[in-house]
Amino acid sequence: MDERSTEQPSVDAHGIRPPDAYGIAVGEPVAGAAVLALAGEFDLAAAEALRAQLDLARATAERGVVLDLAEVTFVDSAGLRELLRAHGALASERKGLVLTGLQAPVIRLLELTGATDMLVTAPTLQRALTLLDAQP
């Protein structure tokens, strides 16, 4: 009988390691705001890790959270749910959530779902920090 490994290879046939599907980098706090840089695809597989990092950021940030989405290539409904949940949780503590660095696929999702009416976006980190203070 032929035995086959069920594990994914860590290197493909060309000797190239496939990239992680997503990444969450926790930056240094800036003026009382937590800064998280996201990369890759934020779908159901990433939702739990995203929730955990957003909850930790919410607990430690005085003013709120800035999410840098410049390297995000895809967000599905599970990822959007976590953004909206974090927005509500932060607002209940009188803190803000601002998204920055949005790329076309993310902008399209926010527009199609009407989330642009709920989530605050900014073109730069500096503008995001300014907008944190303007949120109720």
TIRO-2110 file (N, C-alpha, C; in Angstrom, 1 decimal):
// TIRO-2110
0.8, -1.2, 0.0, N, 1, A
0.0, 0.0, 0.0, CA, 1, A
0.9, 1.2, 0.0, C, 1, A
0.5, 2.2, -0.7, N, 2, A
1.2, 3.5, -0.9, CA, 2, A
0.9, 4.4, 0.2, C, 2, A
1.9, 4.9, 1.0, N, 3, A
1.7, 5.8, 2.1, CA, 3, A
2.0, 7.2, 1.5, C, 3, A
1.0, 8.1, 1.8, N, 4, A
1.2, 9.5, 1.3, CA, 4, A
1.1, 10.5, 2.5, C, 4, A
1.9, 11.5, 2.5, N, 5, A
1.9, 12.5, 3.6, CA, 5, A
0.7, 13.4, 3.4, C, 5, A
0.0, 13.7, 4.5, N, 6, A
-1.1, 14.6, 4.5, CA, 6, A
-0.7, 16.0, 4.8, C, 6, A
0.5, 16.2, 5.2, N, 7, A
1.0, 17.5, 5.5, CA, 7, A
1.3, 18.3, 4.2, C, 7, A
1.1, 19.6, 4.3, N, 8, A
1.4, 20.5, 3.2, CA, 8, A
3.0, 20.6, 3.2, C, 8, A
3.6, 20.6, 2.0, N, 9, A
5.0, 20.8, 1.9, CA, 9, A
5.3, 22.2, 2.3, C, 9, A
6.5, 22.4, 2.9, N, 10, A
6.9, 23.7, 3.3, CA, 10, A
7.5, 24.5, 2.2, C, 10, A
7.9, 23.7, 1.1, N, 11, A
8.5, 24.3, 0.0, CA, 11, A
7.9, 23.7, -1.3, C, 11, A
7.6, 24.5, -2.3, N, 12, A
6.9, 23.9, -3.5, CA, 12, A
8.0, 23.2, -4.4, C, 12, A
7.5, 22.7, -5.5, N, 13, A
8.4, 22.0, -6.4, CA, 13, A
9.6, 22.8, -7.0, C, 13, A
9.4, 24.1, -6.9, N, 14, A
10.5, 25.0, -7.4, CA, 14, A
11.4, 25.5, -6.3, C, 14, A
11.2, 25.0, -5.1, N, 15, A
12.1, 25.4, -4.0, CA, 15, A
11.6, 26.7, -3.4, C, 15, A
10.4, 27.2, -3.6, N, 16, A
9.9, 28.4, -3.1, CA, 16, A
8.9, 28.1, -2.0, C, 16, A
9.1, 28.8, -0.9, N, 17, A
8.2, 28.7, 0.3, CA, 17, A
7.0, 29.5, 0.0, C, 17, A
5.8, 28.9, 0.0, N, 18, A
4.6, 29.8, -0.2, CA, 18, A
4.4, 30.7, 0.9, C, 18, A
3.9, 31.9, 0.6, N, 19, A
3.7, 32.9, 1.7, CA, 19, A
2.5, 32.5, 2.6, C, 19, A
2.6, 33.1, 3.8, N, 20, A
1.4, 32.9, 4.7, CA, 20, A
0.2, 33.5, 4.1, C, 20, A
-1.0, 33.0, 4.4, N, 21, A
-2.2, 33.5, 3.8, CA, 21, A
-2.5, 34.9, 4.4, C, 21, A
-2.0, 35.2, 5.7, N, 22, A
-2.3, 36.5, 6.3, CA, 22, A
-1.2, 36.7, 7.3, C, 22, A
-1.1, 38.0, 7.7, N, 23, A
-0.1, 38.4, 8.7, CA, 23, A
-0.7, 39.6, 9.5, C, 23, A
-0.4, 39.6, 10.8, N, 24, A
-0.8, 40.7, 11.6, CA, 24, A
0.5, 41.1, 12.4, C, 24, A
0.9, 42.4, 12.1, N, 25, A
2.1, 42.9, 12.8, CA, 25, A
1.6, 44.0, 13.8, C, 25, A
2.1, 43.9, 15.0, N, 26, A
1.7, 44.8, 16.0, CA, 26, A
2.9, 45.9, 16.1, C, 26, A
2.5, 47.1, 15.7, N, 27, A
3.5, 48.2, 15.8, CA, 27, A
3.6, 48.8, 17.1, C, 27, A
4.6, 49.7, 17.2, N, 28, A
4.7, 50.5, 18.5, CA, 28, A
3.5, 51.4, 18.6, C, 28, A
2.9, 51.6, 19.8, N, 29, A
1.9, 52.5, 20.0, CA, 29, A
2.3, 53.9, 19.6, C, 29, A
1.4, 54.7, 19.0, N, 30, A
1.7, 56.1, 18.6, CA, 30, A
0.7, 57.0, 19.3, C, 30, A
1.1, 57.8, 20.1, N, 31, A
0.3, 58.8, 20.8, CA, 31, A
-1.0, 58.2, 21.4, C, 31, A
-0.8, 57.1, 22.1, N, 32, A
-1.9, 56.4, 22.8, CA, 32, A
-2.8, 55.6, 21.9, C, 32, A
-2.4, 55.4, 20.7, N, 33, A
-3.1, 54.5, 19.7, CA, 33, A
-2.4, 53.3, 19.4, C, 33, A
-3.1, 52.2, 19.4, N, 34, A
-2.4, 50.9, 18.9, CA, 34, A
-2.4, 50.9, 17.4, C, 34, A
-1.4, 50.4, 16.8, N, 35, A
-1.3, 50.4, 15.4, CA, 35, A
-1.0, 48.9, 15.0, C, 35, A
-1.9, 48.4, 14.1, N, 36, A
-1.7, 47.0, 13.6, CA, 36, A
-1.6, 47.1, 12.1, C, 36, A
-0.6, 46.4, 11.6, N, 37, A
-0.5, 46.3, 10.1, CA, 37, A
-0.9, 44.9, 9.7, C, 37, A
-1.9, 44.9, 8.8, N, 38, A
-2.4, 43.6, 8.3, CA, 38, A
-1.8, 43.3, 6.9, C, 38, A
-1.7, 42.1, 6.5, N, 39, A
-1.2, 41.7, 5.2, CA, 39, A
-1.9, 40.4, 4.8, C, 39, A
-2.2, 40.3, 3.5, N, 40, A
-2.7, 39.0, 2.9, CA, 40, A
-4.2, 39.0, 2.9, C, 40, A
-4.7, 37.8, 3.2, N, 41, A
-6.2, 37.5, 3.0, CA, 41, A
-6.8, 37.4, 4.4, C, 41, A
-7.9, 38.2, 4.6, N, 42, A
-8.6, 38.1, 5.9, CA, 42, A
-10.0, 37.5, 5.6, C, 42, A
-10.0, 36.2, 5.9, N, 43, A
-11.2, 35.4, 5.7, CA, 43, A
-11.5, 34.6, 6.9, C, 43, A
-12.3, 33.6, 6.8, N, 44, A
-12.7, 32.8, 8.0, CA, 44, A
-11.5, 32.2, 8.7, C, 44, A
-10.5, 31.8, 7.9, N, 45, A
-9.3, 31.2, 8.5, CA, 45, A
-8.5, 32.2, 9.4, C, 45, A
-8.6, 33.5, 9.1, N, 46, A
-7.9, 34.5, 9.8, CA, 46, A
-8.7, 35.2, 10.9, C, 46, A
-10.0, 35.0, 10.9, N, 47, A
-10.9, 35.8, 11.7, CA, 47, A
-10.6, 35.7, 13.2, C, 47, A
-10.3, 34.5, 13.7, N, 48, A
-10.0, 34.3, 15.1, CA, 48, A
-8.7, 35.0, 15.5, C, 48, A
-7.7, 35.0, 14.7, N, 49, A
-6.4, 35.7, 15.0, CA, 49, A
-6.6, 37.2, 15.0, C, 49, A
-7.4, 37.6, 14.0, N, 50, A
-7.7, 39.1, 13.9, CA, 50, A
-8.5, 39.5, 15.1, C, 50, A
-9.5, 38.8, 15.5, N, 51, A
-10.3, 39.1, 16.7, CA, 51, A
-9.4, 39.2, 18.0, C, 51, A
-8.5, 38.2, 18.1, N, 52, A
-7.6, 38.2, 19.3, CA, 52, A
-6.7, 39.5, 19.3, C, 52, A
-6.1, 39.8, 18.2, N, 53, A
-5.2, 41.0, 18.1, CA, 53, A
-6.0, 42.3, 18.3, C, 53, A
-7.2, 42.4, 17.8, N, 54, A
-8.0, 43.6, 18.0, CA, 54, A
-8.5, 43.7, 19.4, C, 54, A
-8.8, 42.6, 20.1, N, 55, A
-9.2, 42.7, 21.5, CA, 55, A
-8.0, 43.1, 22.3, C, 55, A
-6.8, 42.6, 22.1, N, 56, A
-5.7, 43.0, 22.8, CA, 56, A
-5.3, 44.5, 22.6, C, 56, A
-5.4, 44.9, 21.4, N, 57, A
-5.2, 46.3, 21.1, CA, 57, A
-6.2, 47.2, 21.8, C, 57, A
-7.5, 46.8, 21.7, N, 58, A
-8.5, 47.6, 22.4, CA, 58, A
-8.2, 47.7, 23.9, C, 58, A
-7.8, 46.6, 24.5, N, 59, A
-7.5, 46.6, 26.0, CA, 59, A
-6.3, 47.5, 26.3, C, 59, A
-5.4, 47.7, 25.4, N, 60, A
-4.1, 48.4, 25.8, CA, 60, A
-4.1, 49.8, 25.3, C, 60, A
-4.9, 50.1, 24.3, N, 61, A
-4.8, 51.5, 23.6, CA, 61, A
-5.7, 52.5, 24.4, C, 61, A
-5.1, 53.6, 24.6, N, 62, A
-5.9, 54.7, 25.3, CA, 62, A
-6.9, 55.4, 24.4, C, 62, A
-6.4, 55.6, 23.2, N, 63, A
-7.3, 56.4, 22.3, CA, 63, A
-8.0, 55.6, 21.3, C, 63, A
-7.5, 54.4, 20.9, N, 64, A
-8.1, 53.6, 19.9, CA, 64, A
-7.1, 52.8, 19.1, C, 64, A
-7.6, 52.3, 17.9, N, 65, A
-6.8, 51.4, 17.1, CA, 65, A
-6.8, 51.9, 15.7, C, 65, A
-5.6, 51.9, 15.1, N, 66, A
-5.4, 52.2, 13.6, CA, 66, A
-5.0, 50.9, 13.0, C, 66, A
-5.7, 50.5, 11.9, N, 67, A
-5.4, 49.3, 11.2, CA, 67, A
-4.8, 49.8, 9.8, C, 67, A
-3.6, 49.4, 9.6, N, 68, A
-3.0, 49.7, 8.3, CA, 68, A
-3.3, 48.5, 7.4, C, 68, A
-4.1, 48.7, 6.3, N, 69, A
-4.5, 47.6, 5.4, CA, 69, A
-3.8, 47.7, 4.1, C, 69, A
-2.7, 48.4, 4.0, N, 70, A
-2.0, 48.6, 2.7, CA, 70, A
-1.6, 47.3, 2.0, C, 70, A
-1.3, 46.3, 2.8, N, 71, A
-0.9, 45.0, 2.3, CA, 71, A
-2.0, 43.9, 2.2, C, 71, A
-3.2, 44.3, 2.5, N, 72, A
-4.4, 43.4, 2.5, CA, 72, A
-4.9, 43.2, 1.1, C, 72, A
-5.0, 42.0, 0.6, N, 73, A
-5.4, 41.7, -0.7, CA, 73, A
-6.8, 41.2, -0.8, C, 73, A
-7.4, 40.8, 0.3, N, 74, A
-8.8, 40.2, 0.3, CA, 74, A
-9.4, 40.2, 1.7, C, 74, A
-10.6, 40.6, 1.8, N, 75, A
-11.4, 40.5, 3.0, CA, 75, A
-12.7, 39.9, 2.7, C, 75, A
-13.2, 38.9, 3.4, N, 76, A
-14.5, 38.3, 3.2, CA, 76, A
-15.4, 38.8, 4.3, C, 76, A
-16.6, 38.2, 4.4, N, 77, A
-17.6, 38.6, 5.4, CA, 77, A
-17.1, 38.3, 6.8, C, 77, A
-16.3, 37.3, 7.0, N, 78, A
-15.8, 37.0, 8.3, CA, 78, A
-14.8, 38.1, 8.8, C, 78, A
-14.0, 38.5, 7.9, N, 79, A
-13.0, 39.6, 8.2, CA, 79, A
-13.8, 40.9, 8.4, C, 79, A
-14.8, 41.2, 7.6, N, 80, A
-15.6, 42.4, 7.8, CA, 80, A
-16.3, 42.3, 9.1, C, 80, A
-16.8, 41.2, 9.5, N, 81, A
-17.5, 41.0, 10.8, CA, 81, A
-16.6, 41.4, 11.9, C, 81, A
-15.3, 41.0, 11.9, N, 82, A
-14.4, 41.4, 12.9, CA, 82, A
-14.1, 42.9, 13.0, C, 82, A
-14.0, 43.5, 11.8, N, 83, A
-13.8, 44.9, 11.8, CA, 83, A
-15.0, 45.7, 12.4, C, 83, A
-16.2, 45.3, 12.1, N, 84, A
-17.4, 45.9, 12.6, CA, 84, A
-17.5, 45.6, 14.1, C, 84, A
-17.2, 44.4, 14.5, N, 85, A
-17.3, 44.0, 15.9, CA, 85, A
-16.3, 44.9, 16.7, C, 85, A
-15.1, 45.1, 16.2, N, 86, A
-14.1, 45.9, 16.9, CA, 86, A
-14.5, 47.3, 16.9, C, 86, A
-15.1, 47.8, 15.9, N, 87, A
-15.6, 49.2, 15.8, CA, 87, A
-16.6, 49.4, 17.0, C, 87, A
-17.6, 48.5, 17.1, N, 88, A
-18.6, 48.6, 18.2, CA, 88, A
-18.0, 48.5, 19.5, C, 88, A
-17.1, 47.6, 19.7, N, 89, A
-16.4, 47.4, 21.1, CA, 89, A
-15.6, 48.6, 21.4, C, 89, A
-14.9, 49.2, 20.5, N, 90, A
-14.1, 50.4, 20.8, CA, 90, A
-15.0, 51.6, 21.1, C, 90, A
-16.1, 51.7, 20.3, N, 91, A
-17.0, 52.8, 20.5, CA, 91, A
-17.7, 52.8, 21.8, C, 91, A
-17.9, 51.6, 22.3, N, 92, A
-18.6, 51.4, 23.6, CA, 92, A
-17.6, 51.9, 24.7, C, 92, A
-16.4, 51.9, 24.5, N, 93, A
-15.4, 52.4, 25.4, CA, 93, A
-14.9, 53.8, 25.1, C, 93, A
-15.6, 54.5, 24.2, N, 94, A
-15.3, 55.8, 23.7, CA, 94, A
-13.9, 55.9, 23.1, C, 94, A
-13.5, 54.9, 22.4, N, 95, A
-12.3, 54.8, 21.6, CA, 95, A
-12.6, 54.7, 20.1, C, 95, A
-11.7, 54.9, 19.3, N, 96, A
-12.0, 54.9, 17.9, CA, 96, A
-11.2, 53.8, 17.1, C, 96, A
-11.7, 53.5, 15.9, N, 97, A
-11.1, 52.6, 15.0, CA, 97, A
-11.0, 53.3, 13.7, C, 97, A
-9.8, 53.4, 13.1, N, 98, A
-9.6, 54.0, 11.8, CA, 98, A
-8.8, 53.0, 10.9, C, 98, A
-9.3, 52.9, 9.7, N, 99, A
-8.6, 52.0, 8.7, CA, 99, A
-7.8, 52.9, 7.8, C, 99, A
-6.6, 52.5, 7.5, N, 100, A
-5.8, 53.3, 6.6, CA, 100, A
-5.1, 52.4, 5.5, C, 100, A
-4.7, 53.0, 4.4, N, 101, A
-4.0, 52.2, 3.4, CA, 101, A
-4.9, 51.3, 2.6, C, 101, A
-6.2, 51.6, 2.5, N, 102, A
-7.1, 50.6, 1.8, CA, 102, A
-6.8, 50.5, 0.4, C, 102, A
-6.8, 49.2, -0.1, N, 103, A
-6.6, 48.9, -1.5, CA, 103, A
-8.0, 48.6, -2.2, C, 103, A
-8.0, 48.6, -3.5, N, 104, A
-9.2, 48.5, -4.2, CA, 104, A
-10.2, 47.4, -3.8, C, 104, A
-9.7, 46.1, -3.6, N, 105, A
-10.6, 45.1, -3.2, CA, 105, A
-11.3, 45.3, -1.8, C, 105, A
-10.6, 46.0, -0.9, N, 106, A
-11.2, 46.3, 0.4, CA, 106, A
-12.1, 47.4, 0.3, C, 106, A
-11.8, 48.4, -0.5, N, 107, A
-12.7, 49.6, -0.7, CA, 107, A
-14.0, 49.1, -1.3, C, 107, A
-13.9, 48.2, -2.3, N, 108, A
-15.1, 47.7, -3.0, CA, 108, A
-16.0, 46.9, -2.0, C, 108, A
-15.4, 46.1, -1.1, N, 109, A
-16.2, 45.4, -0.1, CA, 109, A
-16.9, 46.3, 0.8, C, 109, A
-16.2, 47.3, 1.3, N, 110, A
-16.8, 48.3, 2.2, CA, 110, A
-17.9, 49.1, 1.5, C, 110, A
-17.8, 49.4, 0.2, N, 111, A
-18.8, 50.1, -0.5, CA, 111, A
-20.0, 49.2, -0.8, C, 111, A
-19.8, 48.0, -1.2, N, 112, A
-20.9, 47.1, -1.5, CA, 112, A
-21.7, 46.7, -0.3, C, 112, A
-21.1, 46.7, 0.9, N, 113, A
-21.8, 46.3, 2.1, CA, 113, A
-22.4, 47.5, 2.9, C, 113, A
-22.0, 48.7, 2.5, N, 114, A
-22.5, 49.9, 3.2, CA, 114, A
-21.6, 50.1, 4.4, C, 114, A
-20.5, 49.4, 4.6, N, 115, A
-19.7, 49.6, 5.8, CA, 115, A
-19.0, 50.9, 5.8, C, 115, A
-18.9, 51.6, 4.6, N, 116, A
-18.2, 52.9, 4.6, CA, 116, A
-19.0, 53.9, 5.4, C, 116, A
-20.3, 53.6, 5.7, N, 117, A
-21.1, 54.5, 6.5, CA, 117, A
-20.7, 54.3, 8.0, C, 117, A
-20.1, 53.2, 8.3, N, 118, A
-19.9, 52.9, 9.8, CA, 118, A
-18.4, 53.0, 10.1, C, 118, A
-17.5, 52.6, 9.2, N, 119, A
-16.1, 52.6, 9.5, CA, 119, A
-15.4, 53.9, 9.0, C, 119, A
-14.5, 54.4, 9.8, N, 120, A
-13.7, 55.6, 9.4, CA, 120, A
-12.5, 55.2, 8.7, C, 120, A
-12.2, 55.8, 7.6, N, 121, A
-11.0, 55.5, 6.8, CA, 121, A
-10.1, 56.8, 6.7, C, 121, A
-8.9, 56.6, 6.4, N, 122, A
-7.9, 57.7, 6.3, CA, 122, A
-6.8, 57.3, 5.3, C, 122, A
-6.3, 58.2, 4.5, N, 123, A
-5.3, 57.9, 3.5, CA, 123, A
-3.9, 57.6, 4.1, C, 123, A
-3.7, 58.2, 5.3, N, 124, A
-2.3, 58.1, 5.9, CA, 124, A
-2.5, 57.8, 7.4, C, 124, A
-1.4, 57.3, 8.0, N, 125, A
-1.3, 57.1, 9.5, CA, 125, A
-1.6, 58.4, 10.2, C, 125, A
-0.9, 59.5, 9.8, N, 126, A
-1.1, 60.7, 10.5, CA, 126, A
-2.5, 61.2, 10.5, C, 126, A
-3.2, 61.1, 9.3, N, 127, A
-4.6, 61.5, 9.3, CA, 127, A
-5.4, 60.5, 10.1, C, 127, A
-5.1, 59.3, 10.2, N, 128, A
-5.8, 58.3, 11.0, CA, 128, A
-5.8, 58.7, 12.5, C, 128, A
-4.6, 59.1, 12.9, N, 129, A
-4.4, 59.5, 14.3, CA, 129, A
-5.2, 60.8, 14.6, C, 129, A
-5.3, 61.7, 13.7, N, 130, A
-6.1, 62.9, 13.8, CA, 130, A
-7.6, 62.5, 14.0, C, 130, A
-8.1, 61.6, 13.1, N, 131, A
-9.5, 61.1, 13.1, CA, 131, A
-9.9, 60.4, 14.3, C, 131, A
-8.9, 59.7, 15.0, N, 132, A
-9.2, 59.0, 16.3, CA, 132, A
-9.9, 60.0, 17.3, C, 132, A
-9.4, 61.2, 17.3, N, 133, A
-9.8, 62.2, 18.3, CA, 133, A
-11.2, 62.8, 17.9, C, 133, A
-11.5, 62.7, 16.6, N, 134, A
-12.8, 63.2, 16.1, CA, 134, A
-14.0, 62.3, 16.3, C, 134, A
-13.7, 61.0, 16.7, N, 135, A
-14.8, 60.1, 16.8, CA, 135, A
-15.5, 60.2, 18.1, C, 135, A
-16.8, 60.0, 18.1, N, 136, A
-17.6, 60.1, 19.4, CA, 136, A
-17.2, 59.1, 20.4, C, 136, A
END
